[in-house]
Amino acid sequence: MKRLLWLGVGVAVGVIVMRKVSETVKAYSPSSLAGSARESAVGLIDSVRDFVADVREGMAEREAEIEAAFAQGVTLEELEQEVEDDEAFGAGRTDEDGAEIRR
């Protein structure tokens, strides 16, 4: 009876080992490696596209800032200082009566 038990355990371990080996061999087959490379390339291309879109968005924002400064006839530093002063002062604040506070 003991021999039959150990025979069953040996067969079960053998089956498990063979399945793992088969999965590993399949994972490293040329078609599987090509599929992995293709997925990696697609992911890289998507990342580059996202990066380019972010750069273009930043360029558009900066161009709008430059155009606003040019339209007002001030330098970018002066325009940025005005924005910082407005934010520090709390532009759009109101007094107790609800009237807007102006500088």
Phi and psi in radians as a Rosetta constraint file:
Dihedral C 1 N 2 CA 2 C 2 CIRCULARHARMONIC -1.111 0.35
Dihedral N 2 CA 2 C 2 N 3 CIRCULARHARMONIC -0.688 0.35
Dihedral C 2 N 3 CA 3 C 3 CIRCULARHARMONIC -1.112 0.35
Dihedral N 3 CA 3 C 3 N 4 CIRCULARHARMONIC -0.675 0.35
Dihedral C 3 N 4 CA 4 C 4 CIRCULARHARMONIC -1.149 0.35
Dihedral N 4 CA 4 C 4 N 5 CIRCULARHARMONIC -0.694 0.35
Dihedral C 4 N 5 CA 5 C 5 CIRCULARHARMONIC -1.061 0.35
Dihedral N 5 CA 5 C 5 N 6 CIRCULARHARMONIC -0.872 0.35
Dihedral C 5 N 6 CA 6 C 6 CIRCULARHARMONIC -1.178 0.35
Dihedral N 6 CA 6 C 6 N 7 CIRCULARHARMONIC -0.535 0.35
Dihedral C 6 N 7 CA 7 C 7 CIRCULARHARMONIC -1.133 0.35
Dihedral N 7 CA 7 C 7 N 8 CIRCULARHARMONIC -0.754 0.35
Dihedral C 7 N 8 CA 8 C 8 CIRCULARHARMONIC -1.116 0.35
Dihedral N 8 CA 8 C 8 N 9 CIRCULARHARMONIC -0.749 0.35
Dihedral C 8 N 9 CA 9 C 9 CIRCULARHARMONIC -1.096 0.35
Dihedral N 9 CA 9 C 9 N 10 CIRCULARHARMONIC -0.749 0.35
Dihedral C 9 N 10 CA 10 C 10 CIRCULARHARMONIC -1.098 0.35
Dihedral N 10 CA 10 C 10 N 11 CIRCULARHARMONIC -0.735 0.35
Dihedral C 10 N 11 CA 11 C 11 CIRCULARHARMONIC -1.123 0.35
Dihedral N 11 CA 11 C 11 N 12 CIRCULARHARMONIC -0.760 0.35
Dihedral C 11 N 12 CA 12 C 12 CIRCULARHARMONIC -1.096 0.35
Dihedral N 12 CA 12 C 12 N 13 CIRCULARHARMONIC -0.789 0.35
Dihedral C 12 N 13 CA 13 C 13 CIRCULARHARMONIC -1.114 0.35
Dihedral N 13 CA 13 C 13 N 14 CIRCULARHARMONIC -0.715 0.35
Dihedral C 13 N 14 CA 14 C 14 CIRCULARHARMONIC -1.063 0.35
Dihedral N 14 CA 14 C 14 N 15 CIRCULARHARMONIC -0.741 0.35
Dihedral C 14 N 15 CA 15 C 15 CIRCULARHARMONIC -1.119 0.35
Dihedral N 15 CA 15 C 15 N 16 CIRCULARHARMONIC -0.790 0.35
Dihedral C 15 N 16 CA 16 C 16 CIRCULARHARMONIC -1.077 0.35
Dihedral N 16 CA 16 C 16 N 17 CIRCULARHARMONIC -0.803 0.35
Dihedral C 16 N 17 CA 17 C 17 CIRCULARHARMONIC -1.089 0.35
Dihedral N 17 CA 17 C 17 N 18 CIRCULARHARMONIC -0.757 0.35
Dihedral C 17 N 18 CA 18 C 18 CIRCULARHARMONIC -1.122 0.35
Dihedral N 18 CA 18 C 18 N 19 CIRCULARHARMONIC -0.656 0.35
Dihedral C 18 N 19 CA 19 C 19 CIRCULARHARMONIC -1.135 0.35
Dihedral N 19 CA 19 C 19 N 20 CIRCULARHARMONIC -0.755 0.35
Dihedral C 19 N 20 CA 20 C 20 CIRCULARHARMONIC -1.113 0.35
Dihedral N 20 CA 20 C 20 N 21 CIRCULARHARMONIC -0.735 0.35
Dihedral C 20 N 21 CA 21 C 21 CIRCULARHARMONIC -1.108 0.35
Dihedral N 21 CA 21 C 21 N 22 CIRCULARHARMONIC -0.751 0.35
Dihedral C 21 N 22 CA 22 C 22 CIRCULARHARMONIC -1.096 0.35
Dihedral N 22 CA 22 C 22 N 23 CIRCULARHARMONIC -0.735 0.35
Dihedral C 22 N 23 CA 23 C 23 CIRCULARHARMONIC -1.099 0.35
Dihedral N 23 CA 23 C 23 N 24 CIRCULARHARMONIC -0.733 0.35
Dihedral C 23 N 24 CA 24 C 24 CIRCULARHARMONIC -1.139 0.35
Dihedral N 24 CA 24 C 24 N 25 CIRCULARHARMONIC -0.756 0.35
Dihedral C 24 N 25 CA 25 C 25 CIRCULARHARMONIC -1.098 0.35
Dihedral N 25 CA 25 C 25 N 26 CIRCULARHARMONIC -0.739 0.35
Dihedral C 25 N 26 CA 26 C 26 CIRCULARHARMONIC -1.133 0.35
Dihedral N 26 CA 26 C 26 N 27 CIRCULARHARMONIC -0.670 0.35
Dihedral C 26 N 27 CA 27 C 27 CIRCULARHARMONIC -1.131 0.35
Dihedral N 27 CA 27 C 27 N 28 CIRCULARHARMONIC -0.518 0.35
Dihedral C 27 N 28 CA 28 C 28 CIRCULARHARMONIC -1.768 0.35
Dihedral N 28 CA 28 C 28 N 29 CIRCULARHARMONIC 0.273 0.35
Dihedral C 28 N 29 CA 29 C 29 CIRCULARHARMONIC -1.312 0.35
Dihedral N 29 CA 29 C 29 N 30 CIRCULARHARMONIC 2.748 0.35
Dihedral C 29 N 30 CA 30 C 30 CIRCULARHARMONIC -1.001 0.35
Dihedral N 30 CA 30 C 30 N 31 CIRCULARHARMONIC -0.697 0.35
Dihedral C 30 N 31 CA 31 C 31 CIRCULARHARMONIC -1.179 0.35
Dihedral N 31 CA 31 C 31 N 32 CIRCULARHARMONIC -0.658 0.35
Dihedral C 31 N 32 CA 32 C 32 CIRCULARHARMONIC -1.199 0.35
Dihedral N 32 CA 32 C 32 N 33 CIRCULARHARMONIC -0.726 0.35
Dihedral C 32 N 33 CA 33 C 33 CIRCULARHARMONIC -1.127 0.35
Dihedral N 33 CA 33 C 33 N 34 CIRCULARHARMONIC -0.672 0.35
Dihedral C 33 N 34 CA 34 C 34 CIRCULARHARMONIC -1.124 0.35
Dihedral N 34 CA 34 C 34 N 35 CIRCULARHARMONIC -0.706 0.35
Dihedral C 34 N 35 CA 35 C 35 CIRCULARHARMONIC -1.109 0.35
Dihedral N 35 CA 35 C 35 N 36 CIRCULARHARMONIC -0.718 0.35
Dihedral C 35 N 36 CA 36 C 36 CIRCULARHARMONIC -1.116 0.35
Dihedral N 36 CA 36 C 36 N 37 CIRCULARHARMONIC -0.737 0.35
Dihedral C 36 N 37 CA 37 C 37 CIRCULARHARMONIC -1.125 0.35
Dihedral N 37 CA 37 C 37 N 38 CIRCULARHARMONIC -0.694 0.35
Dihedral C 37 N 38 CA 38 C 38 CIRCULARHARMONIC -1.101 0.35
Dihedral N 38 CA 38 C 38 N 39 CIRCULARHARMONIC -0.781 0.35
Dihedral C 38 N 39 CA 39 C 39 CIRCULARHARMONIC -1.107 0.35
Dihedral N 39 CA 39 C 39 N 40 CIRCULARHARMONIC -0.692 0.35
Dihedral C 39 N 40 CA 40 C 40 CIRCULARHARMONIC -1.141 0.35
Dihedral N 40 CA 40 C 40 N 41 CIRCULARHARMONIC -0.716 0.35
Dihedral C 40 N 41 CA 41 C 41 CIRCULARHARMONIC -1.137 0.35
Dihedral N 41 CA 41 C 41 N 42 CIRCULARHARMONIC -0.716 0.35
Dihedral C 41 N 42 CA 42 C 42 CIRCULARHARMONIC -1.124 0.35
Dihedral N 42 CA 42 C 42 N 43 CIRCULARHARMONIC -0.722 0.35
Dihedral C 42 N 43 CA 43 C 43 CIRCULARHARMONIC -1.104 0.35
Dihedral N 43 CA 43 C 43 N 44 CIRCULARHARMONIC -0.688 0.35
Dihedral C 43 N 44 CA 44 C 44 CIRCULARHARMONIC -1.151 0.35
Dihedral N 44 CA 44 C 44 N 45 CIRCULARHARMONIC -0.756 0.35
Dihedral C 44 N 45 CA 45 C 45 CIRCULARHARMONIC -1.097 0.35
Dihedral N 45 CA 45 C 45 N 46 CIRCULARHARMONIC -0.737 0.35
Dihedral C 45 N 46 CA 46 C 46 CIRCULARHARMONIC -1.092 0.35
Dihedral N 46 CA 46 C 46 N 47 CIRCULARHARMONIC -0.690 0.35
Dihedral C 46 N 47 CA 47 C 47 CIRCULARHARMONIC -1.130 0.35
Dihedral N 47 CA 47 C 47 N 48 CIRCULARHARMONIC -0.731 0.35
Dihedral C 47 N 48 CA 48 C 48 CIRCULARHARMONIC -1.128 0.35
Dihedral N 48 CA 48 C 48 N 49 CIRCULARHARMONIC -0.724 0.35
Dihedral C 48 N 49 CA 49 C 49 CIRCULARHARMONIC -1.077 0.35
Dihedral N 49 CA 49 C 49 N 50 CIRCULARHARMONIC -0.749 0.35
Dihedral C 49 N 50 CA 50 C 50 CIRCULARHARMONIC -1.080 0.35
Dihedral N 50 CA 50 C 50 N 51 CIRCULARHARMONIC -0.733 0.35
Dihedral C 50 N 51 CA 51 C 51 CIRCULARHARMONIC -1.091 0.35
Dihedral N 51 CA 51 C 51 N 52 CIRCULARHARMONIC -0.793 0.35
Dihedral C 51 N 52 CA 52 C 52 CIRCULARHARMONIC -1.100 0.35
Dihedral N 52 CA 52 C 52 N 53 CIRCULARHARMONIC -0.711 0.35
Dihedral C 52 N 53 CA 53 C 53 CIRCULARHARMONIC -1.096 0.35
Dihedral N 53 CA 53 C 53 N 54 CIRCULARHARMONIC -0.719 0.35
Dihedral C 53 N 54 CA 54 C 54 CIRCULARHARMONIC -1.123 0.35
Dihedral N 54 CA 54 C 54 N 55 CIRCULARHARMONIC -0.714 0.35
Dihedral C 54 N 55 CA 55 C 55 CIRCULARHARMONIC -1.128 0.35
Dihedral N 55 CA 55 C 55 N 56 CIRCULARHARMONIC -0.761 0.35
Dihedral C 55 N 56 CA 56 C 56 CIRCULARHARMONIC -1.088 0.35
Dihedral N 56 CA 56 C 56 N 57 CIRCULARHARMONIC -0.689 0.35
Dihedral C 56 N 57 CA 57 C 57 CIRCULARHARMONIC -1.106 0.35
Dihedral N 57 CA 57 C 57 N 58 CIRCULARHARMONIC -0.769 0.35
Dihedral C 57 N 58 CA 58 C 58 CIRCULARHARMONIC -1.117 0.35
Dihedral N 58 CA 58 C 58 N 59 CIRCULARHARMONIC -0.673 0.35
Dihedral C 58 N 59 CA 59 C 59 CIRCULARHARMONIC -1.126 0.35
Dihedral N 59 CA 59 C 59 N 60 CIRCULARHARMONIC -0.702 0.35
Dihedral C 59 N 60 CA 60 C 60 CIRCULARHARMONIC -1.131 0.35
Dihedral N 60 CA 60 C 60 N 61 CIRCULARHARMONIC -0.717 0.35
Dihedral C 60 N 61 CA 61 C 61 CIRCULARHARMONIC -1.108 0.35
Dihedral N 61 CA 61 C 61 N 62 CIRCULARHARMONIC -0.778 0.35
Dihedral C 61 N 62 CA 62 C 62 CIRCULARHARMONIC -1.153 0.35
Dihedral N 62 CA 62 C 62 N 63 CIRCULARHARMONIC -0.677 0.35
Dihedral C 62 N 63 CA 63 C 63 CIRCULARHARMONIC -1.094 0.35
Dihedral N 63 CA 63 C 63 N 64 CIRCULARHARMONIC -0.685 0.35
Dihedral C 63 N 64 CA 64 C 64 CIRCULARHARMONIC -1.121 0.35
Dihedral N 64 CA 64 C 64 N 65 CIRCULARHARMONIC -0.677 0.35
Dihedral C 64 N 65 CA 65 C 65 CIRCULARHARMONIC -1.119 0.35
Dihedral N 65 CA 65 C 65 N 66 CIRCULARHARMONIC -0.749 0.35
Dihedral C 65 N 66 CA 66 C 66 CIRCULARHARMONIC -1.118 0.35
Dihedral N 66 CA 66 C 66 N 67 CIRCULARHARMONIC -0.765 0.35
Dihedral C 66 N 67 CA 67 C 67 CIRCULARHARMONIC -1.106 0.35
Dihedral N 67 CA 67 C 67 N 68 CIRCULARHARMONIC -0.669 0.35
Dihedral C 67 N 68 CA 68 C 68 CIRCULARHARMONIC -1.142 0.35
Dihedral N 68 CA 68 C 68 N 69 CIRCULARHARMONIC -0.728 0.35
Dihedral C 68 N 69 CA 69 C 69 CIRCULARHARMONIC -1.146 0.35
Dihedral N 69 CA 69 C 69 N 70 CIRCULARHARMONIC -0.719 0.35
Dihedral C 69 N 70 CA 70 C 70 CIRCULARHARMONIC -1.120 0.35
Dihedral N 70 CA 70 C 70 N 71 CIRCULARHARMONIC -0.728 0.35
Dihedral C 70 N 71 CA 71 C 71 CIRCULARHARMONIC -1.127 0.35
Dihedral N 71 CA 71 C 71 N 72 CIRCULARHARMONIC -0.580 0.35
Dihedral C 71 N 72 CA 72 C 72 CIRCULARHARMONIC -1.519 0.35
Dihedral N 72 CA 72 C 72 N 73 CIRCULARHARMONIC -0.164 0.35
Dihedral C 72 N 73 CA 73 C 73 CIRCULARHARMONIC 1.288 0.35
Dihedral N 73 CA 73 C 73 N 74 CIRCULARHARMONIC 0.539 0.35
Dihedral C 73 N 74 CA 74 C 74 CIRCULARHARMONIC -2.180 0.35
Dihedral N 74 CA 74 C 74 N 75 CIRCULARHARMONIC 2.936 0.35
Dihedral C 74 N 75 CA 75 C 75 CIRCULARHARMONIC -1.416 0.35
Dihedral N 75 CA 75 C 75 N 76 CIRCULARHARMONIC 2.873 0.35
Dihedral C 75 N 76 CA 76 C 76 CIRCULARHARMONIC -1.069 0.35
Dihedral N 76 CA 76 C 76 N 77 CIRCULARHARMONIC -0.677 0.35
Dihedral C 76 N 77 CA 77 C 77 CIRCULARHARMONIC -1.089 0.35
Dihedral N 77 CA 77 C 77 N 78 CIRCULARHARMONIC -0.733 0.35
Dihedral C 77 N 78 CA 78 C 78 CIRCULARHARMONIC -1.133 0.35
Dihedral N 78 CA 78 C 78 N 79 CIRCULARHARMONIC -0.723 0.35
Dihedral C 78 N 79 CA 79 C 79 CIRCULARHARMONIC -1.111 0.35
Dihedral N 79 CA 79 C 79 N 80 CIRCULARHARMONIC -0.768 0.35
Dihedral C 79 N 80 CA 80 C 80 CIRCULARHARMONIC -1.124 0.35
Dihedral N 80 CA 80 C 80 N 81 CIRCULARHARMONIC -0.634 0.35
Dihedral C 80 N 81 CA 81 C 81 CIRCULARHARMONIC -1.158 0.35
Dihedral N 81 CA 81 C 81 N 82 CIRCULARHARMONIC -0.690 0.35
Dihedral C 81 N 82 CA 82 C 82 CIRCULARHARMONIC -1.077 0.35
Dihedral N 82 CA 82 C 82 N 83 CIRCULARHARMONIC -0.745 0.35
Dihedral C 82 N 83 CA 83 C 83 CIRCULARHARMONIC -1.114 0.35
Dihedral N 83 CA 83 C 83 N 84 CIRCULARHARMONIC -0.763 0.35
Dihedral C 83 N 84 CA 84 C 84 CIRCULARHARMONIC -1.102 0.35
Dihedral N 84 CA 84 C 84 N 85 CIRCULARHARMONIC -0.708 0.35
Dihedral C 84 N 85 CA 85 C 85 CIRCULARHARMONIC -1.129 0.35
Dihedral N 85 CA 85 C 85 N 86 CIRCULARHARMONIC -0.726 0.35
Dihedral C 85 N 86 CA 86 C 86 CIRCULARHARMONIC -1.101 0.35
Dihedral N 86 CA 86 C 86 N 87 CIRCULARHARMONIC -0.726 0.35
Dihedral C 86 N 87 CA 87 C 87 CIRCULARHARMONIC -1.190 0.35
Dihedral N 87 CA 87 C 87 N 88 CIRCULARHARMONIC -0.682 0.35
Dihedral C 87 N 88 CA 88 C 88 CIRCULARHARMONIC -1.192 0.35
Dihedral N 88 CA 88 C 88 N 89 CIRCULARHARMONIC -0.662 0.35
Dihedral C 88 N 89 CA 89 C 89 CIRCULARHARMONIC -1.317 0.35
Dihedral N 89 CA 89 C 89 N 90 CIRCULARHARMONIC -0.465 0.35
Dihedral C 89 N 90 CA 90 C 90 CIRCULARHARMONIC 1.566 0.35
Dihedral N 90 CA 90 C 90 N 91 CIRCULARHARMONIC 0.981 0.35
Dihedral C 90 N 91 CA 91 C 91 CIRCULARHARMONIC -0.917 0.35
Dihedral N 91 CA 91 C 91 N 92 CIRCULARHARMONIC 2.390 0.35
Dihedral C 91 N 92 CA 92 C 92 CIRCULARHARMONIC 1.563 0.35
Dihedral N 92 CA 92 C 92 N 93 CIRCULARHARMONIC 0.163 0.35
Dihedral C 92 N 93 CA 93 C 93 CIRCULARHARMONIC -1.312 0.35
Dihedral N 93 CA 93 C 93 N 94 CIRCULARHARMONIC 2.702 0.35
Dihedral C 93 N 94 CA 94 C 94 CIRCULARHARMONIC -2.175 0.35
Dihedral N 94 CA 94 C 94 N 95 CIRCULARHARMONIC 2.721 0.35
Dihedral C 94 N 95 CA 95 C 95 CIRCULARHARMONIC -1.540 0.35
Dihedral N 95 CA 95 C 95 N 96 CIRCULARHARMONIC -2.941 0.35
Dihedral C 95 N 96 CA 96 C 96 CIRCULARHARMONIC -1.091 0.35
Dihedral N 96 CA 96 C 96 N 97 CIRCULARHARMONIC -0.533 0.35
Dihedral C 96 N 97 CA 97 C 97 CIRCULARHARMONIC -1.480 0.35
Dihedral N 97 CA 97 C 97 N 98 CIRCULARHARMONIC -0.085 0.35
Dihedral C 97 N 98 CA 98 C 98 CIRCULARHARMONIC 1.628 0.35
Dihedral N 98 CA 98 C 98 N 99 CIRCULARHARMONIC 0.033 0.35
Dihedral C 98 N 99 CA 99 C 99 CIRCULARHARMONIC -1.408 0.35
Dihedral N 99 CA 99 C 99 N 100 CIRCULARHARMONIC 2.533 0.35
Dihedral C 99 N 100 CA 100 C 100 CIRCULARHARMONIC -1.257 0.35
Dihedral N 100 CA 100 C 100 N 101 CIRCULARHARMONIC 2.368 0.35
Dihedral C 100 N 101 CA 101 C 101 CIRCULARHARMONIC -1.471 0.35
Dihedral N 101 CA 101 C 101 N 102 CIRCULARHARMONIC 2.253 0.35
Dihedral C 101 N 102 CA 102 C 102 CIRCULARHARMONIC -2.043 0.35
Dihedral N 102 CA 102 C 102 N 103 CIRCULARHARMONIC 2.678 0.35
